[in-house]
Structures are given as C-alpha cells and as structure tokens.
Amino acid sequence: DEYEAHIEEKRCPASVCRALFRYLIDPDSCVQCGECAEVCPSDAIAVDEQSGEFTINDGACTKCGLCAETCPSEAISKVLGIAHV
C-alpha cells in the first residue's frame, strides 16, 4: 500500500519523503517577525515588498523544518503533496 501511495499517488503516508511535501506560510497567522527567514539555511524565505507577506520558494527550500520549528505564531505548516515549482 505504501509503495502504491508513493508511485501512483505521489504521496508519502509517513510524511518523511522530502520530495513529497512542502512548507507553506499562512499569511493570516504570520506575525511578520522574520524569524523564519533568519534561520533558513537556504535563504528560501522572502518577504514581498508590497504586501509584507513572507513566502517560501519551493525550489530553494531544503525542507529542513527549521522555519516551522522557529515560527512563534505557528504560521508555517508541512503540506503533503508535490511542491509546485
């Protein structure tokens, strides 16, 4: 069953395969403190100059999880599914 989920459905039931999940920042929960961007080792988090919202560049993200661990407002979540790059 797990093999089929990986190959046919492109999902990881255990949520451990880095290629099959991504991190997202909820703009409604984000307090725009910038702590996530400061700890990101790959500089994958940027702030939009106009809106002030933080976003994660899926292509640059190494999916280490430091941003989610650091976020004081718990605005960053792990989302199952292939990242749209």
Helices and strands as residue ranges (DSSP letters): H 2-7, G 18-20, E 21-25, H 35-39, E 45-47, E 54-56, H 66-70, E 76-80
